[in-house]
Amino acid sequence: MKQRLDKTERRLNAGIAGVTALASIPYVPGSTFSYGIGGGNYRDGNALAAGVQFRTSASTNVRVNVSWDSAGNSAAGVGFAGGW
């Protein structure tokens, strides 16, 4: 039972690190195209993330990113923003 809990904790820590890496990706404001990488750590979990952002018009952006963590998992996200 303890081994299962330890494995679950390692996966959770790695997942939190993955989300931290995604949130840490910097982008260049005002650019038509921007890319970045970010890293994350939480307890014994580590992760790396990469992403791109496209300004599709003067008032819209699209962002796509992915992370890989030390537990062998990956996460991906996509977002759209518009304004006036």
HTML snippet that shows the backbone in 3Dmol.js (N, CA, C, O; Angstrom):
<script src="https://3Dmol.org/build/3Dmol-min.js"></script>
<div id="view" style="width:600px;height:400px;position:relative"></div>
<script>
const pdb = `
ATOM      1  N   MET A   1       0.821  -1.194   0.000  1.00  0.00           N
ATOM      2  CA  MET A   1       0.000   0.000   0.000  1.00  0.00           C
ATOM      3  C   MET A   1       0.870   1.265   0.000  1.00  0.00           C
ATOM      4  O   MET A   1       0.577   2.228  -0.709  1.00  0.00           O
ATOM      5  N   LYS A   2       1.940   1.251   0.803  1.00  0.00           N
ATOM      6  CA  LYS A   2       2.819   2.421   0.861  1.00  0.00           C
ATOM      7  C   LYS A   2       3.461   2.695  -0.493  1.00  0.00           C
ATOM      8  O   LYS A   2       3.616   3.854  -0.877  1.00  0.00           O
ATOM      9  N   GLN A   3       3.837   1.644  -1.226  1.00  0.00           N
ATOM     10  CA  GLN A   3       4.438   1.831  -2.550  1.00  0.00           C
ATOM     11  C   GLN A   3       3.463   2.506  -3.510  1.00  0.00           C
ATOM     12  O   GLN A   3       3.858   3.359  -4.305  1.00  0.00           O
ATOM     13  N   ARG A   4       2.203   2.126  -3.435  1.00  0.00           N
ATOM     14  CA  ARG A   4       1.188   2.742  -4.299  1.00  0.00           C
ATOM     15  C   ARG A   4       1.015   4.210  -3.956  1.00  0.00           C
ATOM     16  O   ARG A   4       0.895   5.050  -4.848  1.00  0.00           O
ATOM     17  N   LEU A   5       1.003   4.525  -2.657  1.00  0.00           N
ATOM     18  CA  LEU A   5       0.875   5.921  -2.240  1.00  0.00           C
ATOM     19  C   LEU A   5       2.093   6.734  -2.669  1.00  0.00           C
ATOM     20  O   LEU A   5       1.954   7.870  -3.122  1.00  0.00           O
ATOM     21  N   ASP A   6       3.280   6.161  -2.529  1.00  0.00           N
ATOM     22  CA  ASP A   6       4.501   6.854  -2.952  1.00  0.00           C
ATOM     23  C   ASP A   6       4.482   7.133  -4.453  1.00  0.00           C
ATOM     24  O   ASP A   6       4.858   8.222  -4.886  1.00  0.00           O
ATOM     25  N   LYS A   7       4.047   6.157  -5.246  1.00  0.00           N
ATOM     26  CA  LYS A   7       3.970   6.336  -6.699  1.00  0.00           C
ATOM     27  C   LYS A   7       2.961   7.426  -7.050  1.00  0.00           C
ATOM     28  O   LYS A   7       3.218   8.262  -7.916  1.00  0.00           O
ATOM     29  N   THR A   8       1.814   7.412  -6.377  1.00  0.00           N
ATOM     30  CA  THR A   8       0.796   8.430  -6.615  1.00  0.00           C
ATOM     31  C   THR A   8       1.323   9.808  -6.257  1.00  0.00           C
ATOM     32  O   THR A   8       1.091  10.772  -6.987  1.00  0.00           O
ATOM     33  N   GLU A   9       2.029   9.910  -5.140  1.00  0.00           N
ATOM     34  CA  GLU A   9       2.593  11.199  -4.733  1.00  0.00           C
ATOM     35  C   GLU A   9       3.624  11.693  -5.750  1.00  0.00           C
ATOM     36  O   GLU A   9       3.641  12.882  -6.071  1.00  0.00           O
ATOM     37  N   ARG A  10       4.477  10.814  -6.261  1.00  0.00           N
ATOM     38  CA  ARG A  10       5.460  11.208  -7.277  1.00  0.00           C
ATOM     39  C   ARG A  10       4.762  11.724  -8.540  1.00  0.00           C
ATOM     40  O   ARG A  10       5.186  12.717  -9.130  1.00  0.00           O
ATOM     41  N   ARG A  11       3.699  11.044  -8.943  1.00  0.00           N
ATOM     42  CA  ARG A  11       2.959  11.481 -10.135  1.00  0.00           C
ATOM     43  C   ARG A  11       2.285  12.830  -9.906  1.00  0.00           C
ATOM     44  O   ARG A  11       2.287  13.684 -10.793  1.00  0.00           O
ATOM     45  N   LEU A  12       1.711  13.024  -8.728  1.00  0.00           N
ATOM     46  CA  LEU A  12       1.081  14.308  -8.415  1.00  0.00           C
ATOM     47  C   LEU A  12       2.110  15.429  -8.385  1.00  0.00           C
ATOM     48  O   LEU A  12       1.876  16.502  -8.941  1.00  0.00           O
ATOM     49  N   ASN A  13       3.246  15.187  -7.741  1.00  0.00           N
ATOM     50  CA  ASN A  13       4.296  16.202  -7.680  1.00  0.00           C
ATOM     51  C   ASN A  13       4.793  16.559  -9.078  1.00  0.00           C
ATOM     52  O   ASN A  13       5.025  17.731  -9.376  1.00  0.00           O
ATOM     53  N   ALA A  14       4.954  15.557  -9.931  1.00  0.00           N
ATOM     54  CA  ALA A  14       5.393  15.805 -11.305  1.00  0.00           C
ATOM     55  C   ALA A  14       4.331  16.582 -12.078  1.00  0.00           C
ATOM     56  O   ALA A  14       4.664  17.470 -12.862  1.00  0.00           O
ATOM     57  N   GLY A  15       3.065  16.257 -11.865  1.00  0.00           N
ATOM     58  CA  GLY A  15       1.982  16.975 -12.534  1.00  0.00           C
ATOM     59  C   GLY A  15       1.918  18.433 -12.125  1.00  0.00           C
ATOM     60  O   GLY A  15       1.702  19.306 -12.965  1.00  0.00           O
ATOM     61  N   ILE A  16       2.104  18.704 -10.844  1.00  0.00           N
ATOM     62  CA  ILE A  16       2.138  20.091 -10.374  1.00  0.00           C
ATOM     63  C   ILE A  16       3.326  20.816 -10.999  1.00  0.00           C
ATOM     64  O   ILE A  16       3.207  21.977 -11.391  1.00  0.00           O
ATOM     65  N   ALA A  17       4.468  20.143 -11.093  1.00  0.00           N
ATOM     66  CA  ALA A  17       5.634  20.735 -11.750  1.00  0.00           C
ATOM     67  C   ALA A  17       5.324  21.041 -13.215  1.00  0.00           C
ATOM     68  O   ALA A  17       5.771  22.061 -13.741  1.00  0.00           O
ATOM     69  N   GLY A  18       4.562  20.165 -13.880  1.00  0.00           N
ATOM     70  CA  GLY A  18       4.189  20.387 -15.276  1.00  0.00           C
ATOM     71  C   GLY A  18       3.335  21.625 -15.460  1.00  0.00           C
ATOM     72  O   GLY A  18       3.548  22.397 -16.394  1.00  0.00           O
ATOM     73  N   VAL A  19       2.374  21.817 -14.579  1.00  0.00           N
ATOM     74  CA  VAL A  19       1.522  23.002 -14.645  1.00  0.00           C
ATOM     75  C   VAL A  19       2.343  24.259 -14.358  1.00  0.00           C
ATOM     76  O   VAL A  19       2.136  25.298 -14.987  1.00  0.00           O
ATOM     77  N   THR A  20       3.271  24.162 -13.411  1.00  0.00           N
ATOM     78  CA  THR A  20       4.154  25.287 -13.108  1.00  0.00           C
ATOM     79  C   THR A  20       5.007  25.641 -14.324  1.00  0.00           C
ATOM     80  O   THR A  20       5.197  26.819 -14.627  1.00  0.00           O
ATOM     81  N   ALA A  21       5.519  24.633 -15.018  1.00  0.00           N
ATOM     82  CA  ALA A  21       6.326  24.879 -16.221  1.00  0.00           C
ATOM     83  C   ALA A  21       5.499  25.567 -17.304  1.00  0.00           C
ATOM     84  O   ALA A  21       5.981  26.494 -17.955  1.00  0.00           O
ATOM     85  N   LEU A  22       4.255  25.120 -17.502  1.00  0.00           N
ATOM     86  CA  LEU A  22       3.383  25.750 -18.498  1.00  0.00           C
ATOM     87  C   LEU A  22       3.136  27.216 -18.160  1.00  0.00           C
ATOM     88  O   LEU A  22       3.180  28.079 -19.037  1.00  0.00           O
ATOM     89  N   ALA A  23       2.878  27.489 -16.891  1.00  0.00           N
ATOM     90  CA  ALA A  23       2.593  28.858 -16.466  1.00  0.00           C
ATOM     91  C   ALA A  23       3.827  29.752 -16.520  1.00  0.00           C
ATOM     92  O   ALA A  23       3.695  30.976 -16.527  1.00  0.00           O
ATOM     93  N   SER A  24       5.009  29.173 -16.557  1.00  0.00           N
ATOM     94  CA  SER A  24       6.253  29.945 -16.546  1.00  0.00           C
ATOM     95  C   SER A  24       6.754  30.322 -17.936  1.00  0.00           C
ATOM     96  O   SER A  24       7.763  31.018 -18.047  1.00  0.00           O
ATOM     97  N   ILE A  25       6.090  29.891 -18.982  1.00  0.00           N
ATOM     98  CA  ILE A  25       6.547  30.207 -20.342  1.00  0.00           C
ATOM     99  C   ILE A  25       6.337  31.699 -20.602  1.00  0.00           C
ATOM    100  O   ILE A  25       5.204  32.179 -20.558  1.00  0.00           O
ATOM    101  N   PRO A  26       7.413  32.434 -20.871  1.00  0.00           N
ATOM    102  CA  PRO A  26       7.249  33.849 -21.217  1.00  0.00           C
ATOM    103  C   PRO A  26       6.984  34.012 -22.718  1.00  0.00           C
ATOM    104  O   PRO A  26       7.473  33.231 -23.533  1.00  0.00           O
ATOM    105  N   TYR A  27       6.213  35.025 -23.063  1.00  0.00           N
ATOM    106  CA  TYR A  27       5.950  35.355 -24.458  1.00  0.00           C
ATOM    107  C   TYR A  27       6.290  36.821 -24.674  1.00  0.00           C
ATOM    108  O   TYR A  27       6.281  37.607 -23.727  1.00  0.00           O
ATOM    109  N   VAL A  28       6.590  37.194 -25.912  1.00  0.00           N
ATOM    110  CA  VAL A  28       6.959  38.565 -26.237  1.00  0.00           C
ATOM    111  C   VAL A  28       5.687  39.336 -26.600  1.00  0.00           C
ATOM    112  O   VAL A  28       5.070  39.051 -27.627  1.00  0.00           O
ATOM    113  N   PRO A  29       5.285  40.308 -25.773  1.00  0.00           N
ATOM    114  CA  PRO A  29       4.061  41.066 -26.046  1.00  0.00           C
ATOM    115  C   PRO A  29       4.156  41.835 -27.368  1.00  0.00           C
ATOM    116  O   PRO A  29       5.211  42.368 -27.714  1.00  0.00           O
ATOM    117  N   GLY A  30       3.067  41.884 -28.081  1.00  0.00           N
ATOM    118  CA  GLY A  30       2.997  42.654 -29.312  1.00  0.00           C
ATOM    119  C   GLY A  30       3.579  41.974 -30.535  1.00  0.00           C
ATOM    120  O   GLY A  30       3.466  42.507 -31.639  1.00  0.00           O
ATOM    121  N   SER A  31       4.193  40.822 -30.375  1.00  0.00           N
ATOM    122  CA  SER A  31       4.773  40.100 -31.510  1.00  0.00           C
ATOM    123  C   SER A  31       3.692  39.329 -32.255  1.00  0.00           C
ATOM    124  O   SER A  31       2.720  38.872 -31.654  1.00  0.00           O
ATOM    125  N   THR A  32       3.865  39.185 -33.566  1.00  0.00           N
ATOM    126  CA  THR A  32       2.950  38.369 -34.351  1.00  0.00           C
ATOM    127  C   THR A  32       3.117  36.897 -34.005  1.00  0.00           C
ATOM    128  O   THR A  32       2.144  36.145 -33.961  1.00  0.00           O
ATOM    129  N   PHE A  33       4.361  36.492 -33.760  1.00  0.00           N
ATOM    130  CA  PHE A  33       4.664  35.111 -33.391  1.00  0.00           C
ATOM    131  C   PHE A  33       5.667  35.142 -32.249  1.00  0.00           C
ATOM    132  O   PHE A  33       6.646  35.887 -32.292  1.00  0.00           O
ATOM    133  N   SER A  34       5.423  34.341 -31.241  1.00  0.00           N
ATOM    134  CA  SER A  34       6.328  34.272 -30.097  1.00  0.00           C
ATOM    135  C   SER A  34       6.399  32.833 -29.627  1.00  0.00           C
ATOM    136  O   SER A  34       5.413  32.100 -29.705  1.00  0.00           O
ATOM    137  N   TYR A  35       7.556  32.428 -29.142  1.00  0.00           N
ATOM    138  CA  TYR A  35       7.717  31.080 -28.608  1.00  0.00           C
ATOM    139  C   TYR A  35       8.493  31.165 -27.303  1.00  0.00           C
ATOM    140  O   TYR A  35       9.188  32.148 -27.047  1.00  0.00           O
ATOM    141  N   GLY A  36       8.370  30.140 -26.488  1.00  0.00           N
ATOM    142  CA  GLY A  36       9.100  30.143 -25.229  1.00  0.00           C
ATOM    143  C   GLY A  36       9.165  28.756 -24.619  1.00  0.00           C
ATOM    144  O   GLY A  36       8.468  27.831 -25.034  1.00  0.00           O
ATOM    145  N   ILE A  37      10.025  28.647 -23.622  1.00  0.00           N
ATOM    146  CA  ILE A  37      10.118  27.419 -22.839  1.00  0.00           C
ATOM    147  C   ILE A  37      10.048  27.796 -21.370  1.00  0.00           C
ATOM    148  O   ILE A  37      10.388  28.917 -20.991  1.00  0.00           O
ATOM    149  N   GLY A  38       9.610  26.865 -20.552  1.00  0.00           N
ATOM    150  CA  GLY A  38       9.532  27.079 -19.116  1.00  0.00           C
ATOM    151  C   GLY A  38       9.881  25.805 -18.378  1.00  0.00           C
ATOM    152  O   GLY A  38       9.751  24.703 -18.912  1.00  0.00           O
ATOM    153  N   GLY A  39      10.316  25.963 -17.169  1.00  0.00           N
ATOM    154  CA  GLY A  39      10.638  24.820 -16.325  1.00  0.00           C
ATOM    155  C   GLY A  39       9.858  24.896 -15.033  1.00  0.00           C
ATOM    156  O   GLY A  39       9.459  25.978 -14.601  1.00  0.00           O
ATOM    157  N   GLY A  40       9.641  23.755 -14.420  1.00  0.00           N
ATOM    158  CA  GLY A  40       8.922  23.722 -13.157  1.00  0.00           C
ATOM    159  C   GLY A  40       9.439  22.631 -12.250  1.00  0.00           C
ATOM    160  O   GLY A  40       9.954  21.611 -12.706  1.00  0.00           O
ATOM    161  N   ASN A  41       9.293  22.861 -10.963  1.00  0.00           N
ATOM    162  CA  ASN A  41       9.691  21.893  -9.946  1.00  0.00           C
ATOM    163  C   ASN A  41       8.699  21.977  -8.804  1.00  0.00           C
ATOM    164  O   ASN A  41       8.294  23.068  -8.401  1.00  0.00           O
ATOM    165  N   TYR A  42       8.313  20.828  -8.286  1.00  0.00           N
ATOM    166  CA  TYR A  42       7.505  20.766  -7.072  1.00  0.00           C
ATOM    167  C   TYR A  42       7.930  19.520  -6.312  1.00  0.00           C
ATOM    168  O   TYR A  42       7.772  18.398  -6.795  1.00  0.00           O
ATOM    169  N   ARG A  43       8.468  19.731  -5.122  1.00  0.00           N
ATOM    170  CA  ARG A  43       9.017  18.647  -4.306  1.00  0.00           C
ATOM    171  C   ARG A  43       9.979  17.792  -5.119  1.00  0.00           C
ATOM    172  O   ARG A  43      11.032  18.291  -5.515  1.00  0.00           O
ATOM    173  N   ASP A  44       9.666  16.529  -5.387  1.00  0.00           N
ATOM    174  CA  ASP A  44      10.581  15.687  -6.165  1.00  0.00           C
ATOM    175  C   ASP A  44      10.172  15.573  -7.633  1.00  0.00           C
ATOM    176  O   ASP A  44      10.694  14.723  -8.354  1.00  0.00           O
ATOM    177  N   GLY A  45       9.247  16.420  -8.082  1.00  0.00           N
ATOM    178  CA  GLY A  45       8.806  16.401  -9.474  1.00  0.00           C
ATOM    179  C   GLY A  45       9.427  17.534 -10.274  1.00  0.00           C
ATOM    180  O   GLY A  45       9.590  18.642  -9.763  1.00  0.00           O
ATOM    181  N   ASN A  46       9.771  17.266 -11.514  1.00  0.00           N
ATOM    182  CA  ASN A  46      10.357  18.249 -12.419  1.00  0.00           C
ATOM    183  C   ASN A  46       9.645  18.185 -13.759  1.00  0.00           C
ATOM    184  O   ASN A  46       9.091  17.152 -14.135  1.00  0.00           O
ATOM    185  N   ALA A  47       9.667  19.311 -14.480  1.00  0.00           N
ATOM    186  CA  ALA A  47       9.010  19.337 -15.786  1.00  0.00           C
ATOM    187  C   ALA A  47       9.616  20.406 -16.674  1.00  0.00           C
ATOM    188  O   ALA A  47      10.232  21.361 -16.200  1.00  0.00           O
ATOM    189  N   LEU A  48       9.429  20.224 -17.967  1.00  0.00           N
ATOM    190  CA  LEU A  48       9.835  21.171 -18.995  1.00  0.00           C
ATOM    191  C   LEU A  48       8.621  21.412 -19.886  1.00  0.00           C
ATOM    192  O   LEU A  48       7.865  20.485 -20.176  1.00  0.00           O
ATOM    193  N   ALA A  49       8.438  22.657 -20.318  1.00  0.00           N
ATOM    194  CA  ALA A  49       7.304  22.995 -21.183  1.00  0.00           C
ATOM    195  C   ALA A  49       7.778  23.881 -22.329  1.00  0.00           C
ATOM    196  O   ALA A  49       8.780  24.587 -22.209  1.00  0.00           O
ATOM    197  N   ALA A  50       7.055  23.837 -23.430  1.00  0.00           N
ATOM    198  CA  ALA A  50       7.322  24.689 -24.587  1.00  0.00           C
ATOM    199  C   ALA A  50       5.991  25.143 -25.167  1.00  0.00           C
ATOM    200  O   ALA A  50       4.984  24.441 -25.074  1.00  0.00           O
ATOM    201  N   GLY A  51       6.003  26.325 -25.765  1.00  0.00           N
ATOM    202  CA  GLY A  51       4.766  26.820 -26.338  1.00  0.00           C
ATOM    203  C   GLY A  51       4.993  27.867 -27.402  1.00  0.00           C
ATOM    204  O   GLY A  51       6.084  28.423 -27.527  1.00  0.00           O
ATOM    205  N   VAL A  52       3.948  28.130 -28.169  1.00  0.00           N
ATOM    206  CA  VAL A  52       3.949  29.174 -29.188  1.00  0.00           C
ATOM    207  C   VAL A  52       2.680  30.004 -29.042  1.00  0.00           C
ATOM    208  O   VAL A  52       1.642  29.521 -28.590  1.00  0.00           O
ATOM    209  N   GLN A  53       2.797  31.262 -29.439  1.00  0.00           N
ATOM    210  CA  GLN A  53       1.651  32.162 -29.422  1.00  0.00           C
ATOM    211  C   GLN A  53       1.604  32.896 -30.758  1.00  0.00           C
ATOM    212  O   GLN A  53       2.620  33.400 -31.236  1.00  0.00           O
ATOM    213  N   PHE A  54       0.420  32.951 -31.353  1.00  0.00           N
ATOM    214  CA  PHE A  54       0.216  33.641 -32.625  1.00  0.00           C
ATOM    215  C   PHE A  54      -0.772  34.784 -32.422  1.00  0.00           C
ATOM    216  O   PHE A  54      -1.841  34.589 -31.844  1.00  0.00           O
ATOM    217  N   ARG A  55      -0.417  35.965 -32.891  1.00  0.00           N
ATOM    218  CA  ARG A  55      -1.385  37.062 -32.934  1.00  0.00           C
ATOM    219  C   ARG A  55      -2.060  36.955 -34.292  1.00  0.00           C
ATOM    220  O   ARG A  55      -1.478  37.315 -35.315  1.00  0.00           O
ATOM    221  N   THR A  56      -3.282  36.460 -34.295  1.00  0.00           N
ATOM    222  CA  THR A  56      -3.984  36.192 -35.550  1.00  0.00           C
ATOM    223  C   THR A  56      -4.600  37.444 -36.163  1.00  0.00           C
ATOM    224  O   THR A  56      -4.866  37.480 -37.364  1.00  0.00           O
ATOM    225  N   SER A  57      -4.827  38.467 -35.347  1.00  0.00           N
ATOM    226  CA  SER A  57      -5.293  39.769 -35.831  1.00  0.00           C
ATOM    227  C   SER A  57      -4.923  40.796 -34.764  1.00  0.00           C
ATOM    228  O   SER A  57      -4.307  40.456 -33.754  1.00  0.00           O
ATOM    229  N   ALA A  58      -5.296  42.039 -34.990  1.00  0.00           N
ATOM    230  CA  ALA A  58      -4.965  43.085 -34.021  1.00  0.00           C
ATOM    231  C   ALA A  58      -5.631  42.852 -32.668  1.00  0.00           C
ATOM    232  O   ALA A  58      -5.187  43.393 -31.655  1.00  0.00           O
ATOM    233  N   SER A  59      -6.687  42.052 -32.648  1.00  0.00           N
ATOM    234  CA  SER A  59      -7.416  41.871 -31.390  1.00  0.00           C
ATOM    235  C   SER A  59      -7.595  40.412 -30.969  1.00  0.00           C
ATOM    236  O   SER A  59      -8.388  40.135 -30.069  1.00  0.00           O
ATOM    237  N   THR A  60      -6.878  39.468 -31.597  1.00  0.00           N
ATOM    238  CA  THR A  60      -7.007  38.056 -31.204  1.00  0.00           C
ATOM    239  C   THR A  60      -5.640  37.369 -31.126  1.00  0.00           C
ATOM    240  O   THR A  60      -4.728  37.678 -31.893  1.00  0.00           O
ATOM    241  N   ASN A  61      -5.525  36.447 -30.197  1.00  0.00           N
ATOM    242  CA  ASN A  61      -4.325  35.627 -30.005  1.00  0.00           C
ATOM    243  C   ASN A  61      -4.719  34.169 -29.852  1.00  0.00           C
ATOM    244  O   ASN A  61      -5.792  33.855 -29.336  1.00  0.00           O
ATOM    245  N   VAL A  62      -3.838  33.278 -30.307  1.00  0.00           N
ATOM    246  CA  VAL A  62      -3.984  31.839 -30.091  1.00  0.00           C
ATOM    247  C   VAL A  62      -2.687  31.350 -29.458  1.00  0.00           C
ATOM    248  O   VAL A  62      -1.600  31.742 -29.883  1.00  0.00           O
ATOM    249  N   ARG A  63      -2.797  30.496 -28.444  1.00  0.00           N
ATOM    250  CA  ARG A  63      -1.621  29.955 -27.767  1.00  0.00           C
ATOM    251  C   ARG A  63      -1.750  28.439 -27.676  1.00  0.00           C
ATOM    252  O   ARG A  63      -2.822  27.914 -27.376  1.00  0.00           O
ATOM    253  N   VAL A  64      -0.633  27.732 -27.942  1.00  0.00           N
ATOM    254  CA  VAL A  64      -0.566  26.270 -27.842  1.00  0.00           C
ATOM    255  C   VAL A  64       0.688  25.929 -27.048  1.00  0.00           C
ATOM    256  O   VAL A  64       1.763  26.462 -27.325  1.00  0.00           O
ATOM    257  N   ASN A  65       0.558  25.036 -26.056  1.00  0.00           N
ATOM    258  CA  ASN A  65       1.730  24.655 -25.272  1.00  0.00           C
ATOM    259  C   ASN A  65       1.623  23.209 -24.806  1.00  0.00           C
ATOM    260  O   ASN A  65       0.543  22.618 -24.788  1.00  0.00           O
ATOM    261  N   VAL A  66       2.784  22.655 -24.426  1.00  0.00           N
ATOM    262  CA  VAL A  66       2.850  21.264 -23.974  1.00  0.00           C
ATOM    263  C   VAL A  66       3.933  21.152 -22.911  1.00  0.00           C
ATOM    264  O   VAL A  66       4.934  21.867 -22.953  1.00  0.00           O
ATOM    265  N   SER A  67       3.724  20.242 -21.949  1.00  0.00           N
ATOM    266  CA  SER A  67       4.748  19.995 -20.927  1.00  0.00           C
ATOM    267  C   SER A  67       5.014  18.500 -20.814  1.00  0.00           C
ATOM    268  O   SER A  67       4.163  17.667 -21.124  1.00  0.00           O
ATOM    269  N   TRP A  68       6.225  18.190 -20.360  1.00  0.00           N
ATOM    270  CA  TRP A  68       6.648  16.811 -20.110  1.00  0.00           C
ATOM    271  C   TRP A  68       7.205  16.769 -18.703  1.00  0.00           C
ATOM    272  O   TRP A  68       7.992  17.637 -18.325  1.00  0.00           O
ATOM    273  N   ASP A  69       6.806  15.756 -17.904  1.00  0.00           N
ATOM    274  CA  ASP A  69       7.260  15.726 -16.516  1.00  0.00           C
ATOM    275  C   ASP A  69       8.101  14.494 -16.197  1.00  0.00           C
ATOM    276  O   ASP A  69       8.229  13.576 -17.007  1.00  0.00           O
ATOM    277  N   SER A  70       8.665  14.502 -15.000  1.00  0.00           N
ATOM    278  CA  SER A  70       9.597  13.456 -14.574  1.00  0.00           C
ATOM    279  C   SER A  70       8.921  12.121 -14.295  1.00  0.00           C
ATOM    280  O   SER A  70       9.609  11.123 -14.080  1.00  0.00           O
ATOM    281  N   ALA A  71       7.587  12.076 -14.293  1.00  0.00           N
ATOM    282  CA  ALA A  71       6.870  10.815 -14.110  1.00  0.00           C
ATOM    283  C   ALA A  71       6.502  10.191 -15.456  1.00  0.00           C
ATOM    284  O   ALA A  71       5.815   9.170 -15.502  1.00  0.00           O
ATOM    285  N   GLY A  72       6.961  10.804 -16.554  1.00  0.00           N
ATOM    286  CA  GLY A  72       6.685  10.254 -17.875  1.00  0.00           C
ATOM    287  C   GLY A  72       5.364  10.691 -18.470  1.00  0.00           C
ATOM    288  O   GLY A  72       4.918  10.114 -19.462  1.00  0.00           O
ATOM    289  N   ASN A  73       4.730  11.689 -17.895  1.00  0.00           N
ATOM    290  CA  ASN A  73       3.450  12.176 -18.400  1.00  0.00           C
ATOM    291  C   ASN A  73       3.653  13.445 -19.213  1.00  0.00           C
ATOM    292  O   ASN A  73       4.690  14.102 -19.117  1.00  0.00           O
ATOM    293  N   SER A  74       2.657  13.776 -20.009  1.00  0.00           N
ATOM    294  CA  SER A  74       2.666  15.042 -20.729  1.00  0.00           C
ATOM    295  C   SER A  74       1.296  15.690 -20.580  1.00  0.00           C
ATOM    296  O   SER A  74       0.293  15.028 -20.314  1.00  0.00           O
ATOM    297  N   ALA A  75       1.291  17.006 -20.759  1.00  0.00           N
ATOM    298  CA  ALA A  75       0.043  17.766 -20.714  1.00  0.00           C
ATOM    299  C   ALA A  75       0.094  18.772 -21.849  1.00  0.00           C
ATOM    300  O   ALA A  75       1.167  19.256 -22.207  1.00  0.00           O
ATOM    301  N   ALA A  76      -1.054  19.086 -22.410  1.00  0.00           N
ATOM    302  CA  ALA A  76      -1.109  20.050 -23.501  1.00  0.00           C
ATOM    303  C   ALA A  76      -2.254  21.013 -23.256  1.00  0.00           C
ATOM    304  O   ALA A  76      -3.249  20.676 -22.615  1.00  0.00           O
ATOM    305  N   GLY A  77      -2.092  22.209 -23.778  1.00  0.00           N
ATOM    306  CA  GLY A  77      -3.137  23.207 -23.639  1.00  0.00           C
ATOM    307  C   GLY A  77      -3.217  24.069 -24.882  1.00  0.00           C
ATOM    308  O   GLY A  77      -2.232  24.235 -25.602  1.00  0.00           O
ATOM    309  N   VAL A  78      -4.386  24.609 -25.125  1.00  0.00           N
ATOM    310  CA  VAL A  78      -4.596  25.547 -26.214  1.00  0.00           C
ATOM    311  C   VAL A  78      -5.546  26.621 -25.700  1.00  0.00           C
ATOM    312  O   VAL A  78      -6.478  26.332 -24.950  1.00  0.00           O
ATOM    313  N   GLY A  79      -5.303  27.855 -26.108  1.00  0.00           N
ATOM    314  CA  GLY A  79      -6.153  28.946 -25.657  1.00  0.00           C
ATOM    315  C   GLY A  79      -6.359  29.972 -26.758  1.00  0.00           C
ATOM    316  O   GLY A  79      -5.550  30.087 -27.679  1.00  0.00           O
ATOM    317  N   PHE A  80      -7.438  30.705 -26.651  1.00  0.00           N
ATOM    318  CA  PHE A  80      -7.782  31.761 -27.595  1.00  0.00           C
ATOM    319  C   PHE A  80      -8.202  32.972 -26.791  1.00  0.00           C
ATOM    320  O   PHE A  80      -8.924  32.846 -25.802  1.00  0.00           O
ATOM    321  N   ALA A  81      -7.756  34.145 -27.209  1.00  0.00           N
ATOM    322  CA  ALA A  81      -8.161  35.381 -26.537  1.00  0.00           C
ATOM    323  C   ALA A  81      -8.542  36.414 -27.581  1.00  0.00           C
ATOM    324  O   ALA A  81      -7.927  36.503 -28.643  1.00  0.00           O
ATOM    325  N   GLY A  82      -9.551  37.182 -27.265  1.00  0.00           N
ATOM    326  CA  GLY A  82      -9.972  38.274 -28.127  1.00  0.00           C
ATOM    327  C   GLY A  82     -10.294  39.495 -27.285  1.00  0.00           C
ATOM    328  O   GLY A  82     -10.643  39.367 -26.112  1.00  0.00           O
ATOM    329  N   GLY A  83     -10.184  40.637 -27.855  1.00  0.00           N
ATOM    330  CA  GLY A  83     -10.481  41.867 -27.121  1.00  0.00           C
ATOM    331  C   GLY A  83     -10.841  42.988 -28.070  1.00  0.00           C
ATOM    332  O   GLY A  83     -10.701  42.865 -29.287  1.00  0.00           O
ATOM    333  N   TRP A  84     -11.300  44.067 -27.504  1.00  0.00           N
ATOM    334  CA  TRP A  84     -11.613  45.244 -28.308  1.00  0.00           C
ATOM    335  C   TRP A  84     -11.351  46.474 -27.500  1.00  0.00           C
ATOM    336  O   TRP A  84     -11.549  47.587 -27.987  1.00  0.00           O
TER     337      TRP A  84
END
`;
const viewer = $3Dmol.createViewer("view");
viewer.addModel(pdb, "pdb");
viewer.setStyle({}, {cartoon: {color: "spectrum"}});
viewer.zoomTo();
viewer.render();
</script>
